[in-house]
Amino acid sequence: MDLKQAQGLLVNYLYAFDEIEKDHRVFTRKGLVAHSPHSLAG
């Protein structure tokens, strides 16, 4: 294994139960992933 190619990712989840169904629909219809406005994914 070449360590120059090694990568990692840490994810912390906060389940907003009142938004899970809506977020799932948006993901399945548009491929958009819900994330915190404070995340780097935006």
N, CA, C and O atoms as CSV, one atom per row, in Angstrom:
chain,resi,resn,atom,element,x,y,z
A,1,MET,N,N,0.853,-1.198,0.000
A,1,MET,CA,C,0.000,0.000,0.000
A,1,MET,C,C,0.884,1.241,0.000
A,1,MET,O,O,1.818,1.354,0.793
A,2,ASP,N,N,0.587,2.133,-0.866
A,2,ASP,CA,C,1.329,3.385,-0.980
A,2,ASP,C,C,0.637,4.444,-0.123
A,2,ASP,O,O,-0.495,4.830,-0.415
A,3,LEU,N,N,1.295,4.911,0.917
A,3,LEU,CA,C,0.671,5.878,1.837
A,3,LEU,C,C,0.402,7.228,1.183
A,3,LEU,O,O,-0.398,8.007,1.702
A,4,LYS,N,N,1.043,7.524,0.066
A,4,LYS,CA,C,0.769,8.785,-0.623
A,4,LYS,C,C,-0.646,8.803,-1.197
A,4,LYS,O,O,-1.180,9.874,-1.485
A,5,GLN,N,N,-1.256,7.634,-1.365
A,5,GLN,CA,C,-2.590,7.558,-1.925
A,5,GLN,C,C,-3.660,7.286,-0.866
A,5,GLN,O,O,-4.846,7.216,-1.188
A,6,ALA,N,N,-3.253,7.134,0.382
A,6,ALA,CA,C,-4.212,6.835,1.447
A,6,ALA,C,C,-5.081,8.061,1.721
A,6,ALA,O,O,-4.600,9.194,1.701
A,7,GLN,N,N,-6.352,7.818,1.974
A,7,GLN,CA,C,-7.287,8.892,2.276
A,7,GLN,C,C,-8.203,8.467,3.407
A,7,GLN,O,O,-8.343,7.277,3.688
A,8,GLY,N,N,-8.815,9.421,4.044
A,8,GLY,CA,C,-9.772,9.126,5.102
A,8,GLY,C,C,-10.848,10.191,5.144
A,8,GLY,O,O,-10.696,11.284,4.600
A,9,LEU,N,N,-11.935,9.842,5.802
A,9,LEU,CA,C,-13.058,10.765,5.921
A,9,LEU,C,C,-13.757,10.497,7.238
A,9,LEU,O,O,-14.034,9.345,7.573
A,10,LEU,N,N,-14.042,11.541,7.980
A,10,LEU,CA,C,-14.776,11.426,9.234
A,10,LEU,C,C,-16.090,12.162,9.063
A,10,LEU,O,O,-16.112,13.312,8.625
A,11,VAL,N,N,-17.178,11.505,9.407
A,11,VAL,CA,C,-18.501,12.101,9.267
A,11,VAL,C,C,-19.234,11.995,10.592
A,11,VAL,O,O,-19.307,10.919,11.185
A,12,ASN,N,N,-19.768,13.095,11.045
A,12,ASN,CA,C,-20.620,13.098,12.235
A,12,ASN,C,C,-22.048,13.339,11.774
A,12,ASN,O,O,-22.309,14.254,10.992
A,13,TYR,N,N,-22.960,12.528,12.253
A,13,TYR,CA,C,-24.350,12.622,11.843
A,13,TYR,C,C,-25.200,13.233,12.945
A,13,TYR,O,O,-25.039,12.914,14.123
A,14,LEU,N,N,-26.096,14.104,12.551
A,14,LEU,CA,C,-27.149,14.601,13.426
A,14,LEU,C,C,-28.455,14.342,12.680
A,14,LEU,O,O,-28.725,14.970,11.656
A,15,TYR,N,N,-29.248,13.434,13.185
A,15,TYR,CA,C,-30.491,13.090,12.516
A,15,TYR,C,C,-31.582,14.063,12.916
A,15,TYR,O,O,-32.045,14.058,14.057
A,16,ALA,N,N,-31.991,14.895,11.974
A,16,ALA,CA,C,-33.112,15.811,12.176
A,16,ALA,C,C,-34.365,15.049,11.748
A,16,ALA,O,O,-34.762,15.097,10.584
A,17,PHE,N,N,-34.979,14.350,12.693
A,17,PHE,CA,C,-36.069,13.429,12.379
A,17,PHE,C,C,-37.220,14.106,11.641
A,17,PHE,O,O,-37.896,13.460,10.840
A,18,ASP,N,N,-37.452,15.375,11.890
A,18,ASP,CA,C,-38.547,16.069,11.217
A,18,ASP,C,C,-38.216,16.385,9.757
A,18,ASP,O,O,-39.093,16.830,9.017
A,19,GLU,N,N,-36.966,16.165,9.327
A,19,GLU,CA,C,-36.575,16.467,7.951
A,19,GLU,C,C,-36.137,15.248,7.154
A,19,GLU,O,O,-35.841,15.381,5.967
A,20,ILE,N,N,-36.085,14.071,7.757
A,20,ILE,CA,C,-35.549,12.888,7.087
A,20,ILE,C,C,-36.349,12.529,5.835
A,20,ILE,O,O,-35.756,12.281,4.785
A,21,GLU,N,N,-37.661,12.496,5.919
A,21,GLU,CA,C,-38.471,12.124,4.755
A,21,GLU,C,C,-38.292,13.118,3.612
A,21,GLU,O,O,-38.150,12.722,2.455
A,22,LYS,N,N,-38.299,14.405,3.937
A,22,LYS,CA,C,-38.110,15.438,2.904
A,22,LYS,C,C,-36.734,15.297,2.268
A,22,LYS,O,O,-36.606,15.351,1.045
A,23,ASP,N,N,-35.718,15.119,3.079
A,23,ASP,CA,C,-34.354,14.982,2.559
A,23,ASP,C,C,-34.212,13.747,1.681
A,23,ASP,O,O,-33.511,13.776,0.670
A,24,HIS,N,N,-34.871,12.673,2.064
A,24,HIS,CA,C,-34.834,11.445,1.262
A,24,HIS,C,C,-35.489,11.672,-0.104
A,24,HIS,O,O,-34.955,11.244,-1.128
A,25,ARG,N,N,-36.631,12.339,-0.119
A,25,ARG,CA,C,-37.310,12.623,-1.386
A,25,ARG,C,C,-36.439,13.489,-2.296
A,25,ARG,O,O,-36.331,13.223,-3.493
A,26,VAL,N,N,-35.827,14.508,-1.736
A,26,VAL,CA,C,-34.961,15.385,-2.531
A,26,VAL,C,C,-33.779,14.591,-3.096
A,26,VAL,O,O,-33.397,14.782,-4.251
A,27,PHE,N,N,-33.202,13.701,-2.283
A,27,PHE,CA,C,-32.077,12.901,-2.757
A,27,PHE,C,C,-32.504,11.961,-3.888
A,27,PHE,O,O,-31.818,11.863,-4.905
A,28,THR,N,N,-33.622,11.277,-3.715
A,28,THR,CA,C,-34.027,10.307,-4.731
A,28,THR,C,C,-34.498,10.984,-6.015
A,28,THR,O,O,-34.371,10.406,-7.095
A,29,ARG,N,N,-35.031,12.178,-5.920
A,29,ARG,CA,C,-35.526,12.868,-7.115
A,29,ARG,C,C,-34.454,13.699,-7.815
A,29,ARG,O,O,-34.416,13.773,-9.043
A,30,LYS,N,N,-33.582,14.325,-7.019
A,30,LYS,CA,C,-32.622,15.265,-7.604
A,30,LYS,C,C,-31.157,14.889,-7.366
A,30,LYS,O,O,-30.260,15.480,-7.967
A,31,GLY,N,N,-30.912,13.905,-6.488
A,31,GLY,CA,C,-29.536,13.503,-6.199
A,31,GLY,C,C,-28.808,14.463,-5.270
A,31,GLY,O,O,-27.587,14.393,-5.137
A,32,LEU,N,N,-29.554,15.361,-4.625
A,32,LEU,CA,C,-28.954,16.335,-3.716
A,32,LEU,C,C,-28.894,15.761,-2.305
A,32,LEU,O,O,-29.858,15.163,-1.829
A,33,VAL,N,N,-27.764,15.946,-1.646
A,33,VAL,CA,C,-27.562,15.431,-0.298
A,33,VAL,C,C,-27.692,16.580,0.692
A,33,VAL,O,O,-27.026,17.607,0.556
A,34,ALA,N,N,-28.557,16.401,1.692
A,34,ALA,CA,C,-28.735,17.420,2.730
A,34,ALA,C,C,-27.479,17.487,3.586
A,34,ALA,O,O,-26.879,16.462,3.909
A,35,HIS,N,N,-27.088,18.701,3.948
A,35,HIS,CA,C,-25.918,18.878,4.804
A,35,HIS,C,C,-26.061,20.173,5.593
A,35,HIS,O,O,-26.872,21.041,5.271
A,36,SER,N,N,-25.272,20.266,6.602
A,36,SER,CA,C,-25.270,21.460,7.439
A,36,SER,C,C,-24.746,22.649,6.638
A,36,SER,O,O,-23.856,22.481,5.805
A,37,PRO,N,N,-25.273,23.830,6.870
A,37,PRO,CA,C,-24.712,25.005,6.192
A,37,PRO,C,C,-23.275,25.286,6.660
A,37,PRO,O,O,-22.565,26.082,6.046
A,38,HIS,N,N,-22.853,24.633,7.744
A,38,HIS,CA,C,-21.507,24.821,8.263
A,38,HIS,C,C,-20.525,23.787,7.719
A,38,HIS,O,O,-19.337,23.833,8.038
A,39,SER,N,N,-21.013,22.858,6.902
A,39,SER,CA,C,-20.139,21.801,6.374
A,39,SER,C,C,-19.332,22.309,5.180
A,39,SER,O,O,-19.622,23.366,4.620
A,40,LEU,N,N,-18.333,21.548,4.809
A,40,LEU,CA,C,-17.521,21.898,3.647
A,40,LEU,C,C,-18.164,21.445,2.348
A,40,LEU,O,O,-17.679,21.778,1.266
A,41,ALA,N,N,-19.268,20.678,2.446
A,41,ALA,CA,C,-19.899,20.133,1.254
A,41,ALA,C,C,-20.627,21.206,0.449
A,41,ALA,O,O,-20.973,20.960,-0.707
A,42,GLY,N,N,-20.869,22.372,1.010
A,42,GLY,CA,C,-21.636,23.390,0.327
A,42,GLY,C,C,-20.826,24.114,-0.635
A,42,GLY,O,O,-21.325,25.018,-1.306
